[in-house]
Amino acid sequence: MTTETIQSKRPFRPWLRVVIALVVMFALFAAVYYVYFYWSVSKNSQSSDNAYVKGDLTYIANKVSGYVTKVNVSDNQHVQAGQVLAEIDATDYQSAVDQAQAKILEIEASQHELEEKIKLAQDQVEISRAEIAVSKAAQLRADNHLKRTKELAAIGGMSKSEYDKAVEDTVSEATSVNVSTIKIKEAQQNIEVLKAQSVSLKASLVAAKANLAQTQNNLSATKLVAPREGTVVSRKVREGEFVSVGKNLIVVAPATQLWIEANLKETQLSKLTAGDRVEFSLDAIPHQTFCGKIDSISRSSGAELALLPADNATGNFTKIVRRFPVKISFDPQQKGLEKIAIGMSAIVNLEAYTANKTCPS
């Protein structure tokens, strides 16, 4: 049987040509779409799975030492700002407050006593000045009487004893004036001393009030309160335990203001800027896509912040692509944000030149 006879017996399959044509067309379409996607979309897109949820953990430490009398929270409990988390025995600190208040009352009483002494000394000055005025008037009369007595004694009109009495009165009145003057100086010096003591008491009062404020602050520090809303993620304190100053007792994770830190290669940063849109998913919430934007890009690579940064000035050199932390903030009012926790792993897709666009999701 010849070749022509065999070929003539093969059935004609027109549908095969259609299938081949469709396959070729699909391949061409896929190639065109790939080229379009790469040059219009993919070249401006960067992705990374080296990303984790971050947040400002609050480490609550005790300012004063003592025995823990109450622990009001448990692990993973949600707390509100100002809520009392634990309490330390306040007996000694209340006693310190009472003593500081008593010291203030004592100083204030001493101040009142000094004020009265100053008033009394001032009154004594006025009395002495009045006595001086009286003594000077009496001295003037005594001087005049002595003058007349001396004239009479010269002509024999007065006895010697009367003349001596007039001289004695004159000297006595002059002495009274001098004594009153000395009393005034003494009272004035006493006033200055009392005023100096008053200044010292004012300083003591300021110190006592400062001590009271400190003791009251220590008393209030016996109650450990939550500085912000969040969740207790670590609790290292138990009732009856003695805690020293500065021990981290409770750690509170924030309920809001979380962000993602994506560690991107330096080759991925050329087109990215703050404000560019980001879509990300979390391993813990795999069936939901969240939206955000680039908040900032670190000005230092993670290697430079390491405990032992690399030194490329010596030895053999092998170039390693550095990674830079990129901070990504969340768009508000998204469903599922309350499920996000610090430390979750994320996969991020960052789009360059999208600062003014909204998230498609």
Residue pairs with C-beta under 8 A, 6 or more apart in sequence:
44 271
44 351
44 352
44 353
45 349
45 350
45 351
45 352
46 264
46 268
46 271
46 272
46 349
46 350
46 352
47 347
47 348
47 349
47 350
48 262
48 263
48 264
48 265
48 268
48 347
48 348
49 345
49 346
49 347
49 348
50 262
50 263
50 264
50 323
51 260
51 261
51 262
51 263
51 280
51 328
51 345
51 346
51 347
51 348
52 260
52 261
52 343
52 344
52 345
52 346
53 258
53 259
53 260
53 282
53 340
53 341
53 342
53 343
53 344
53 346
54 258
54 259
54 260
54 261
54 327
54 342
55 253
55 254
55 257
55 258
55 259
55 342
56 254
56 257
57 233
57 251
57 252
57 253
57 254
57 342
58 226
58 227
58 228
58 230
58 251
58 252
58 253
58 254
59 248
59 251
60 85
60 224
60 226
60 227
60 248
60 249
60 250
60 251
60 252
61 246
61 247
61 248
61 249
62 88
62 221
62 224
62 243
62 245
62 246
62 247
62 249
63 218
63 221
63 245
63 246
64 88
64 93
64 218
64 221
64 222
64 245
65 88
65 242
65 243
65 244
65 245
66 88
66 89
66 90
66 92
66 93
66 222
66 242
66 243
67 88
67 89
67 240
67 241
67 242
67 243
68 86
68 87
68 88
68 89
68 237
68 238
68 239
68 240
68 241
68 242
68 243
69 87
69 88
69 89
69 239
70 86
70 87
70 239
71 85
71 86
71 235
71 237
71 238
71 239
72 83
72 84
72 85
72 86
72 87
73 79
73 83
73 85
73 86
73 232
73 235
73 250
74 232
74 235
75 232
75 233
75 234
75 235
76 231
76 232
76 233
77 231
77 232
78 229
78 230
78 231
78 255
79 85
79 226
79 229
79 230
79 231
79 232
79 252
80 226
80 229
81 226
81 227
81 228
81 229
82 225
82 226
83 225
83 226
84 223
84 224
84 225
85 224
85 225
85 226
85 232
85 250
86 223
86 224
86 237
86 249
86 250
87 222
87 223
87 224
88 221
88 222
88 223
88 224
88 243
89 222
90 219
90 222
93 215
93 218
93 219
93 222
94 219
96 215
96 218
96 219
97 212
97 215
97 216
97 219
99 215
100 208
100 211
100 212
100 215
100 216
101 212
103 208
103 211
103 212
104 205
104 208
104 209
104 212
107 201
107 204
107 205
107 208
108 205
110 201
111 198
111 201
111 202
111 205
114 194
114 197
114 198
114 201
115 198
117 194
118 191
118 194
118 195
118 198
121 187
121 188
121 190
121 191
121 194
122 187
122 191
124 183
124 187
125 184
125 187
125 188
125 191
128 180
128 181
128 183
128 184
128 187
129 180
129 184
131 176
131 180
131 183
132 177
132 180
132 181
132 184
135 173
135 176
135 177
135 180
136 173
136 177
138 173
138 176
139 170
139 173
139 174
139 176
139 177
141 173
142 166
142 169
142 170
142 172
142 173
143 170
145 166
145 169
145 170
146 166
146 167
146 169
146 170
149 158
149 162
149 163
149 166
150 163
150 166
152 158
153 159
153 160
153 162
153 163
224 249
224 250
226 252
227 252
228 252
228 254
229 254
229 255
229 256
230 252
230 253
230 254
230 255
231 252
231 253
231 255
232 250
232 251
232 252
233 251
233 252
233 253
233 342
234 250
234 251
235 249
235 250
235 251
236 247
236 248
236 249
236 250
237 243
237 249
237 250
243 249
253 341
253 342
255 338
258 330
258 340
258 342
259 295
259 327
259 328
259 329
259 330
260 278
260 280
260 292
260 327
260 328
260 330
260 346
260 348
261 325
261 326
261 327
261 328
262 325
262 326
262 328
262 346
262 348
262 350
263 302
263 323
263 324
263 325
263 326
264 272
264 323
264 324
264 326
264 350
265 321
265 322
265 323
266 301
266 321
266 322
266 323
266 324
267 321
269 297
269 324
269 326
271 352
271 353
272 294
272 297
272 326
272 350
272 352
273 294
273 297
273 352
273 355
274 294
274 295
274 296
274 297
274 355
275 293
275 294
275 355
275 356
276 293
276 294
276 350
276 351
276 352
276 353
276 354
276 355
277 291
277 292
277 293
277 350
277 351
277 354
277 355
277 357
277 358
277 359
278 291
278 292
278 293
278 294
278 328
278 348
278 349
278 350
278 351
279 289
279 290
279 291
279 292
279 348
279 349
279 351
279 359
279 360
279 361
280 289
280 290
280 291
280 292
280 328
280 346
280 347
280 348
280 349
281 288
281 289
281 290
281 346
281 347
282 288
282 290
282 340
282 344
282 345
282 346
282 347
283 344
283 345
283 346
283 347
284 339
284 341
284 344
284 345
285 336
285 339
285 340
288 335
288 336
289 361
290 330
290 331
290 334
290 336
290 337
290 340
290 361
291 330
291 331
291 334
291 359
291 361
292 328
292 329
292 330
292 331
292 359
293 328
293 329
293 331
293 355
294 326
294 327
294 328
294 350
295 327
295 328
295 329
296 326
296 327
297 324
297 325
297 326
297 327
298 324
298 325
298 326
298 327
300 324
301 322
301 323
301 324
302 322
302 323
302 324
302 325
303 309
303 310
303 322
303 323
326 350
328 348
328 350
330 337
330 340
331 359
351 357
